[in-house]
Amino acid sequence: MIGVNALLSMIFHFGSIMKNLPRVSYIKAIDVWMLSSMTFVFLSLIELAIVGYKLQMQREKVAVIERVDRIARFAFPAGFSIFNIIYWARYGFKVG
């Protein structure tokens, strides 16, 4: 539920941001950040669904599935953190 709520709130937030910005023909930095953030949340929901399905279908291979789940719990936040470091280093907090 938290993941779905996060995705829905990000979509609403993205819509309100786009409504207040001028329409341009190129991709803005906020577009890249919002779409990447939504992609990370969506992929974490997909990972949760896959792991849950595999756990129900193959109880005898639980150790392998739990290992994948454990790796994904660190990979998604680490990947999102790396993305944010690169993003903010590139676009930064430019004033003016």
C-alpha positions in Angstrom: 0.0 0.0 0.0 2.8 2.4 0.8 4.4 1.9 -2.6 1.1 2.4 -4.5 0.4 5.5 -2.4 3.9 6.8 -3.1 3.5 6.3 -6.8 0.1 8.0 -6.9 1.3 10.9 -4.9 4.3 11.3 -7.2 2.0 11.3 -10.2 -0.2 13.9 -8.6 2.8 16.0 -7.6 4.3 15.7 -11.2 1.0 16.9 -12.6 0.8 19.9 -10.4 4.4 20.9 -11.2 3.8 20.6 -14.9 0.6 22.7 -14.6 2.6 25.6 -13.1 5.6 25.5 -15.5 5.6 26.9 -19.0 5.1 24.5 -21.9 8.3 24.0 -23.8 9.4 21.6 -26.6 12.4 20.2 -24.7 12.9 17.9 -21.7 13.4 19.8 -18.5 15.5 18.7 -15.5 12.4 18.3 -13.4 11.0 15.9 -16.0 14.1 13.7 -15.8 14.0 13.6 -12.0 10.3 13.0 -11.6 10.1 10.3 -14.2 13.2 8.6 -12.8 11.8 8.7 -9.3 8.5 7.2 -10.5 10.4 4.5 -12.4 12.3 3.5 -9.2 9.0 3.3 -7.2 7.3 1.3 -10.0 10.2 -1.1 -10.3 10.2 -1.7 -6.5 6.5 -2.6 -6.8 7.2 -5.0 -9.7 10.1 -6.6 -7.7 7.7 -7.0 -4.7 5.1 -8.7 -7.0 7.7 -11.0 -8.5 9.2 -12.1 -5.2 5.7 -12.7 -3.7 4.6 -14.7 -6.7 7.8 -16.8 -6.6 7.5 -17.4 -2.9 4.0 -18.8 -3.3 4.8 -20.9 -6.4 8.1 -22.5 -5.2 8.3 -23.0 -1.5 11.3 -25.4 -1.8 13.5 -22.7 -3.4 12.8 -20.1 -0.7 16.5 -19.4 0.1 17.2 -18.3 -3.5 14.1 -16.0 -3.6 14.9 -14.5 -0.2 18.4 -13.8 -1.3 17.1 -11.9 -4.4 14.7 -10.0 -2.2 17.5 -9.1 0.2 19.7 -7.9 -2.7 16.8 -5.8 -4.1 16.2 -4.2 -0.8 19.6 -2.7 -1.0 19.9 -2.3 -4.8 16.8 0.0 -5.2 17.7 2.5 -2.5 21.4 2.4 -3.6 20.5 2.9 -7.2 18.1 5.8 -6.4 20.7 7.4 -4.2 23.3 7.1 -6.9 20.9 8.6 -9.4 20.2 11.6 -7.1 23.9 12.2 -6.5 24.5 12.2 -10.3 21.4 14.3 -11.0 22.1 17.0 -8.4 25.8 17.1 -9.3 24.7 17.7 -12.9 21.8 20.1 -12.4 22.4 21.3 -8.9 20.6 24.1 -7.2 21.2 26.7 -9.8 19.8 30.1 -8.9 18.9 32.5 -11.6 
